[in-house]
Amino acid sequence: MSQAGVTLEFNIRDMYPVLGAAQYLGKSRQTIWRWCKSGQIHYFQFGGHKFFHQSELDRIKREG
C-alpha cells in the first residue's frame, strides 16, 4: 500500500479488528474506541472497519 510517498507492508495475520484487539489487551471494545478517538492507539481503516497491527497492541501492553 502506498500513499503520499509512504509504503506500508504488513501481514494481514498480524492485524486485529476492534474486538480482537480488546481481547488481546484485556480491555473493552469501548476502551479501544475511546483510545482511537483520542489518538492513544494507531489503527488502519479498511472499508469502514478499524484494524490494529500486533506491534501497536504490544506497544500498548508495554506502556501499560
Buried (B, 14 or more C-beta within 10 A) or exposed (E): EEEEEEEEEEEEEEBBBBEBBBBBBEBEEEBBBEBBEEEEBEBBEEEEEBBBBBEBBEEBEEEE
